[in-house]
Amino acid sequence: MLVVLLASACKKQAYYQVNPNLPSVASPALLLTNISASTFNQWPMEISYASRHMTYYERPNVYVNYNWSTGSYDPYDILRQVANMDELAAKANQDNYRGLAKFFRAYHFLNLTETFGDIPYSEALKAQAGNIKPKYDSQKEVYAGILNELEEANSMLDPVKGAIQGDVIYGGDAAQWKKLVNALRLRILIHLSKKEGDATLNIKQQFQSILSNPSKYPLMTSIADNGQIVYNTTAVSNYYPTYQNNSIPSLAALEKGFVAILKNRNDPRLFEIAEPVTGQPAGVFSSYEGVDASLTVAEQNDASPFASKIARRYIEDPVNEPMILLGYAEQEFVIAEGIARGWATGSAAQHYNNGITASMKFYGIADAAITTYLAQANVVYNPANAIPMIITQKYISLFLNSGWEPFLEQRRTGIPTLNVSSAQNSGKIPKRWIYPQSEFSYNGTNVQDAVSRQYAGNDDINGVMWVIQ
């Protein structure tokens, strides 16, 4: 009788430990929501300082002064969630989630390799299988791998396979995700512009194959296709990142070089992203000015009363504007550059104009103003000056959007020229971040080998990684 009673008690206890109203096992949908939010919702200010869209003058700032050191391996935390989502999707035979897993893998591994150079890729995320010291793959191997993963993602994603639950980006539409996958692939290919002659990567051939087969590789056709997260007021966690951050309008201003680029082109986007200098009328170009980021902190602070602050809506509106991860405007500038480089056929001018128009539409600028802007002599597409014009317009369009893309594109092309003090990293713009110190403690041999083969053993922020050599 005692045995029977104990067995019965154990069963009752187990029963009450299970809540039938809550899932006891994660589903791909539950994981997708958090993965998407973690990936798309990015704090934009440090990027803006480093990219010289804005500058910060209260005290020395590592991004303004280019005084950073170690980078973060936090993307591997997201990649572990992605691996879990992929495993659950494989068990349930849900290819759309598997396709998204490949997209997120490609995006985060791209982020990591462009931050450091060589990284753990082929052996990464295998600690549970016993590999706690993964090898570092070469940057070329990482690029080849993620391009292949995006090819597979494009093949897997299919609207016929049903709506994607838990999707806070495209509302479950696999066709929209497919466009984003192919736009990301174009971004990666253009990042590889210095390697266009590499016979094993076939960069130009891949670029052309995507553009020439829209039924297989659909691309974005308007800003409605933007890969972006839209904010709302249902919870504080859903607010725009800079909402109620009052230090930004009081301690930061638009950067002088960026304002000059906009004013020299009579660009109406200036009125949408900035406040006029205190006491000056809005909507008049002479009312807007920036602070030179190459000045000392004290000098910047002295200049700040005569400079434009960020538009108040970035601080006062909890919804404000969506945060773009990769949008239609960028895609069009990438295509324009690829055509200008001879990688594909088509009208570079048309895609260039599409990019400008899309950026202005994002800010709600009227069609007549866009037409006037496009007709200006220093805006009309000039094949003889194609790359600088395309990259400059892309730089404008990436204000507070698309993660580190404006910084990475300036690193790749040198456009635009950024204001840098000789006291800031000896007047140099850093090329990378240093590997986390924890790697030298836990995976020392592999990370040290990576530093030796890339940077002659000197793990510093000015090392020139393979992709920009």
Buried (B, 14 or more C-beta within 10 A) or exposed (E): EEEEEEEEEEEEEEEEEEEEEEEEEEBBBBBBBBBBBBBBBBEBBBBBBBBBBBBBBEEEBEBBBBEBEBBEBEBBEBBBBBBBBBBBBBEEEBBBBBBBBBBBBBBBBBBBBBBBBBBBBEBBBEEEEEEEBBBBBBBBBBBBBBBEBBBBBBBBBBBEBEEBBBBBBBEBBBEBBBBBBBBBBBBBBBBBBBBBEBEEBBBBEBBBBBBEEEEEBBBBEEBEBBBBBEBEEEEEEBBBBBBEBEEBBEBBBBBBBBBBBBBEBBBBBBBBBBBBBEEBEEEEBEBBBBBBBBBBBEBBBEBBEBBBBBBEBBBBBBBBBBBBBBBBBBBBBBBBBBBBBEBBEBEBBBBBBBBBBBBBBBBEBEEEBBEEBBEEEEBEBEEEEBBEBBBBBBBBBBBBBBBBBBBBBBBBBEBBEBBBBEEBBEEEBBBBBBBBEEBBEEBEEBBBEBBEBBBEEEBBBBBEBBBBE
